[in-house]
Amino acid sequence: MPIKKYRPISNSCRISSVQTFKDITKTKPEKSLVVFRKQKSGRSCGKITVRHRGGGARRCTRIVDSLRERFDIPAKIVAVEYDPNRGARLLLIQYIDGEKRYILAPQGVEVGDMVVSTRGKGEIKNGNRMPLENIPVGVNVHDVEMQPGKGGQLVRGAGTTAQLMAIEGDYATLKLPSGEVRMILKVCEATVGSVSNPDYGLVRWGKAGRTRHRGIRPTVRGKAMNPVDHPHGGGEGRSPIGLKHPKTPQGKPALGVKTRRKKTSDKLIIKRRPKGLFVGTSS
């Protein structure tokens, strides 16, 4: 999907860019696969748990099939659709019995192509889904399961892909988009190919209004607040934070302090992602 730039007739148009949407073949979503999305504004039980969220354009949630448990039944790609909740495109597929479902659109597929999900050995073709043990080493995959039968959880962002590096014993080794190398059970399923819309990360929003339409509110520096609102607040003029180390609004140490919780799956990580690496977009 290429990026389109407008003529610089205003300050916002001068630096902004938009998607062309030339790959979209259907404008309205499938009614049977859409549910209303309630606005939560980053709150849980009335308390703010995620800062800088709220407002934004109203949008519905598309029910995306990340499990694809209808095995060995070919499905035809009916349409390529836009999803306001993610950067990647969605494929509307239809099985032989007429049932329709949404799946993440991989690169290189077109309307009219056939895709299939299988537990055995299938054709190595973009959009086909199968266990990692049946995929040749070196092939790019996406929408990877972390636990068998749970559905895709990894590598779902626009333009992302993971490389299958090895299969040894009960585990397959994957190199993730972040640069992390980790082992996953080889019976977990993955979809062949990379996620569609790789140019999504190149979009420049240009003005604050477009960001507000996405439901993202302004971010204010802590030292610009009052002491009652943030540990960095207070003082006269451009005073420093007044602390030995930076803190979060809740008073916990920030910037450089490890926050990852110890998990049993940490032992499956062979190589951590490089520090400071920018990882494109997420699901």
N, C-alpha and C positions, 0 to 999 in steps of 0.2 A: 504494500500500500504506500504510494508516494505521498509526500507532504506538499501542501499548497501554501504559497505565500501571497498575501494581498499587496496591492499597490500602497506605498507608505503615505496615505492621505491623512493619517493621524498618528499620534505618538504610539498608541497601542498597536496599530496595524504595522508600524515600522519594524517591530521586533517579534510579532506573533506569527504563528503558523497553525494550520488546521489540517485535519485528515481529508482526503479526497472522497473516500467512501465509494470508489469505483468498483470495489470488489463485492459490494452488497447487492444481492439479487432480490431481496424481499424487504420491504420497509416495515410492515406491521408484524408483530410477533404472533405466534400460534396461541390462540386463546386458551386452549386446554393445558398449556405448559407454562402459564403465567400466574403468579400469585401476587397479591398486594404486599408491599413492603412498608412496614410501620417505621416511622422516623423515631430513632432513639437518641440522636444527638450526643452520642458518646456517654450516655448515662445508664447506670444500672441501679435499680431501686431508688431513683431520684438523685443519686450521687454521680458526679463526674468521674468516670474511670478512664476515659480517653479524652485528652485535651484537644482543643482546636477543632471540634467537630460540631456541626449543626447547620440547619438551613439546607440550601441546595434545592435543585429541581426535583420534583416528584418523579419517582420511577418505580417500576414493578420489577420483581425478581423472576428471572427465567429459571425454570427447574432444569438443571443440567445433570445429565446422567454420567456420573463419574465412575460408576461400577461396571456398567455394560455387561450385565449378567445373562443376556440372551445370546448364548453361545452357538456358533456354527450356523447362524441365520444371517444371510447377507442382507444388508440394508442399503438403500439407494439414497444418495445425497439429493435432497429436494431443493434446498436453498442455503445461501450464506447470509447470515443475519448479523446485525449490530446489537451489542449488549452494553447498556449504559453502566453496568456494574463492573466491567472489566475492560482491559485494553484489547484482549484477543477477540476474534470473531467466533461466532457459534455456527455450527452446522445443524440444519434440520434434516434428520434422516428418517426414512420410512421403511419399515420392515415389510415382508411379503404379506403379512396378515393385515396391513394397514396401520399398525401402531406407529406413532411418530414420537421422536425423542430429540432432545438437544444434546450435542456433544461439543467439546472444544474443537475448533477448526485447526487442523495442521496446515503447514505450508505445502503448496503443490497439488492441492486437490481442487476439483471443479464439480459443478452441478452435473449430475448424471453418473458420476463414479460410484462404485460399489465398495463398501467397507464391511468388515466382519470382525467379530470378537470370538476368539477360540481359546480353549485350554490346552490344545495340542500345538503342533507345528503348523503355522500358516504362512501365507505369502508375505514376504517382507516388503510391505507397501505402505506408503503414508496413510495413516488413518486406521490401519488394522491394529488390533489389540491382542496381546498374548502374554504368557508368562515370560519373565526375563530369561529363563533357562532355554527357551526356544528361539531367542533372538541372537543372531551372530555378534561376536565381539567386534566393537568398533562402530556399531550402528547408533545413530542418535535417537533418543526416545524422549517422551514427555508424559505428563499425567501419571506419575509413578506411584504405586501403592507403597506404604510403609509397613502395613500389616495385611496378610492375605484376606481378601474379602471385604476390606474396609473401604475400597474405592480410592481413586487417585488423590494424592495430597501434595506431592512434590512436582516441581517444574510445570506450573500452570500459567505463568505470566506471559504476556505478549512477547513473542520473539525468543523465548527461552528454550533451551534444549540441554539434555544431559547425555553424556557419552558412556556407553557400556564398555568398560575397560577389561574386565576379566570375570570368569565364573569358576570358582573353586569351592569344592565341598557343597555346603548348603547355601552359600552366599554368592551374590553377584556384586561386583565392585563398580560403582558409578562415580563419574566426575560430574558434580552439580554445577549449575551456572555461577555460583558464588566462588568456585575454585575448590570447594571442599570435596574430598574424596572419602566416600563412606561405603560400607557394606550393607546390602539389603537382601533379605531372603530371596532366593532365586525363583520361588513359586509366586512371588508377587508379580502382578501384571503391570504392563506399561504399553503405551501407544507408540507406534513407530512414527518417526518424524519429529519436527520441531513445531512449536506453537506459532500460529499465524500472526500477522500484523507486526513484523519486527521493527517497523519505523515508528511505533507508538512512542518510544522513549525520546524521539527527536522533536516531538511537538512542543512548541514554546507557547505558553498560555498568554503571554503578552500583557494582560491586565488583571487586576484583582478581581474584577467581576466574574471572569471565567472560572477562577478558582473558587469563588463563593458558590457558583452554580454547581460545582462538584461536591459541595458540602464541607468545604475546608474553611475554617474561620481564621482570622489573623493570629499570628504568633507574636507575643509581646515579650521583650527582654525582662528578665527578673529584676535587674538593677534599675529598670525604669518604673518599678512598682513601689508601693508603700511597704513598710516592714510587716504590716499585718497580712499582706498578700503573698509575700515571697521572702525567703531568707536573705536574698541579695538586695532587697529593697531598702529604701531610706537614704539618708545622707544629703549633702548639699552639692549641687552641680554635678559634675562628672566624677563622682566619688567611686572608689573601688567597691567590691562586694563586701569588704570588711571581714572576710573569713579566710582561714588558712587554705581551705579547699572548697571548690564549688559544690553546691547542694541542689537537689531537686526541690520543687515547691513543697514536697512533704517532709523535707529535712534530711533526706538520705543522700549519701555521697554520690557525686556524679562525675562524669568525664574521666574515664580510665579505670573505673571500678568494675570488676567482673560482676555481671548480673545474671548470667546463665545459670539456671538451676542444674544441679547434678542429676542426671538421668541414667537409667540402666542402659539406654541406647548409646551413651557416649563411648562405650568401649568399641562400638562398631565404626567409629570415625577414625579413618586411617590418617588423614591429613586435614588440618583446619584450614578454613579460608584465609587468604592473605589479609592482613590488617589494612583498613582504609580502602578496600576494593569496593567500587561502586557497582551494585548489582542491579542494573536496568530497572525493570518494572516488576510488580507482584500481582497474584490472583485475588 
